């Protein structure tokens, strides 16, 4: 990744939250 540490870390958090939200909704992820 060529992104700064803050941006990449924040992006990982967003991905985790989105992934968890999709799982809680029962989407086949």
C-alpha distances in whole Angstrom, upper triangle without the diagonal:
4,5,8,9,12,10,8,11,13,11,12,15,16,15,17,20,20,20,23,25,25,26,29,30,30,28,27,24
4,7,9,12,10,9,12,14,13,14,17,18,17,20,22,22,23,26,27,27,29,31,32,33,31,30,27
4,6,8,6,6,9,11,10,12,14,15,15,18,20,20,21,23,25,25,27,29,30,31,29,29,26
4,6,5,6,8,10,11,12,14,15,16,18,20,21,22,24,26,27,28,30,32,33,31,31,28
4,6,5,6,8,10,11,12,14,15,16,18,20,21,23,24,26,27,29,30,32,30,30,27
4,6,5,6,8,10,11,12,14,15,17,18,20,21,23,24,26,27,29,30,29,30,26
4,5,5,6,9,10,10,12,14,15,16,18,20,21,22,24,26,27,29,27,28,24
4,5,5,6,9,10,10,12,14,15,16,18,20,21,22,24,26,27,25,25,22
4,5,5,6,9,10,11,13,14,15,17,18,20,21,23,25,26,25,25,22
4,5,5,6,9,10,11,12,14,15,17,18,20,21,23,25,23,24,21
4,5,5,6,9,10,10,12,14,15,16,18,20,21,23,21,22,18
4,5,5,6,9,10,10,12,14,15,16,18,20,21,20,20,17
4,5,5,6,9,10,11,12,14,15,16,18,20,19,20,17
4,5,5,6,8,10,10,12,14,15,16,18,17,19,16
4,6,5,6,8,10,10,12,14,15,17,15,16,12
4,5,5,6,8,10,10,12,14,15,15,15,12
4,5,5,6,9,10,10,12,14,14,16,13
4,5,5,6,9,10,11,12,11,13,11
4,5,5,6,9,10,11,9,11,8
4,5,5,6,9,10,10,12,10
4,5,5,6,9,9,12,11
4,5,5,6,5,8,7
4,5,5,6,7,7
4,5,8,10,10
4,6,9,10
4,6,8
4,6
4
